[in-house]
Amino acid sequence: MRDDTCPSSFLLSPRESFYASQEARTRITRAFRGPGTAVAISPQAPTKPAEAPVETPSRPADRPDPDTSDPDADLDDELERIIREIPDPTPQPGGE
Amino acid sequence: MDGALFGTETEYAAAGTLSPTELAYRVKVGVFEGRRYGLVEPSPREWGEIPGNGGFLFNGGRMYLDSGHLEYATPECRTLDDIVAAEHAGDLIVVATLAALGLQGENFFIKNNSDHFGNTYGYHENYCIRVSPRSRSVVEGILPFLVTRQVFAGAGMVRPASVRRRGSRQPALPGPTGNRPVPPFEISQRAAFTSVDVSNRVRFGGRPILNVRDEPLAAGRLRRLHNIIGDANRSEYATRLKIGTTALVAQLLEEGWAPDLELENPVRSLREIAGNPFGGWTVRLSDGSTLPAVEVQRRYLVEANLRYFGRDDDTTWVLRQWATVLNGLEMDPMRLDGHLDWVTKFLVLDRRASKSAQGWEDPALVKLDLAYHHVDPAVSLVTLLQKQGKLKPIAPEGLARELVNRPPAGTRAVARGRVVRAMADSRIDDMIDWRRLAQRLGERSGYGAEQTVVFEYVESHREITDASAWPLIPYLNGWSDLALWNVDDPDLPHVLPLGDPFSEHQEEARAFAEGVPWWVQAIREAVRK
């Protein structure tokens, strides 16, 4: 399977309502066990997302920055360039 | 994806030194000039398209003008890789044509759905189904899915002023948002412009969530589900998920399954969800209860998982990612940065707003919003994010470039592309007398008569009622058949029917393509006489 998928840690937040039946539970649990993905959904799994022992990736803004420099400074520069280079918003014909 | 067939239509916005309509026109001409990417059509078509308005491409898709926009319809696709790549191939054709015309750098095309001046334009999805798209079970069954699908399929946009003037539609947001002010941001580009749940029209009389125009493009029981509520996604991940989930839901409905829930007011729910970028969306059901939008999606997911998991790679990918995304949306939508368009865009804009004295009122935000949808990689915010690893392309590298000039495998687009190529190689379009064609249509296209001309020319390729049209229109290309003038018997043109969209029609196409040079030579000689 392709590896450009969402973080597998999201899979550790099942809700009871997600499972309409025991059969669905079995099949969906099996579905989430992709190659190399160590995911165990036990009957004791937390039912609320906030309680799930997830290893969610932190967003860039949440990560400690040892250099105290803005890691996205380059992005800001590029955004400024793009803002300069593209035309102003232009009215378009109504479509469909 | 087993049993599924899909394609999309994109109306590009345009901006630059030329007006949007002139730019669209010039690039449309450029696409077919010298048979660069396809073959121009000399016939008028349904819905009032005049001769020369567009044509089929060598990839089996179509490029044309519609309502002043340059519009690209992908060829029919059976896999998610193909539909993502085929969509991107359209972007590549547009950008390359701009360059060939010397217009690149000053003129641009934008793949979005709102100009921020109150105008919207379409991104339509087509799914081949085996039941009527007008049936009650399909309409009622798909509406809750489409209303809530935007939580992962929305492209996001800065809320246009015209929408803000309608007043505050957004109730107090639940849960984690606390007292945080709600930025003027919609997670969907289309919700604000949608006013009815179902209609057989697409624009006038109210723009619907689901268009039930029954326009079969194939033979037998195969019909076309025409969904016009979708946004033009830029994230390949979101595009795959949008098309994949909808194809699965279409299959559920054609098998007779029903979600057993009904929204009290689909349009209101659509707009309420769109106006909330913080998650925790709920919808009100017709029985007065409320249900989280994510749970509505899970209703469909659970059933699709029971029926289809493991069927094929695309289906399994969709089911896994559908579940993963719904969990992620429930936890914190912002953690889907880099996957979903609206989240990715929102975080870029929010970052900019936090550094601006004007906050979310900074006019640069609208430009960044548009930059996200520019298809020229030199100024595309998506390209920038991809280069920085913040937004990953997931289609096989190079496939989009391949699909500029060849059709995707496994559908009748293969046959169409082959024959269109054969016609172009024979320079059949050289024989079109555009002046006479314009005169003829001009003479007969008085008020009310234009439809007659359209009917006579294209109502049926196999039974053209006005054989005298052939000298003016030596060929006809359509989604479901192609035809050439038979100079020996104008009433019996050479026709290649493409009734089964799931077939490549290899043998028939090969035989037809081999005949094209001979038939074209005969036409050329007949025209000379």
Interface residues (C-beta under 8 A of the other chain):
Chain A: M1 R2 D4 T5 C6 P7 S8 F10 L11 S13 P14 R15 S17 F18 Y19 A20 S21 E23 A24 R27 I28 R30 A31 F32 G34 P49 A50 A52 V54 T56 P57 R59 A61 D72 D74 L75 D76 E78 L79 I82 I83 E85 I86 P87 D88 P89 T90 P91 Q92 P93 G94 G95 E96
Chain B: E11 A13 A14 A15 G16 P20 T21 D66 S67 G68 H69 F108 D115 H116 F117 N119 T120 Y121 G122 V202 R203 R207 I228 Y237 E295 R298 R299 V302 E303 N305 L306 F309 G310 D313 T316 W317 L319 R320 Q321 A323 T324 V325 N327 G328 E330 M331 M334 R335 L336 D337 H339 L347 V348 R351 R352 K355 A364 V366 K367 L368 L370 A371 H374 A378 V379 L381 L384 Q388 K392 I394
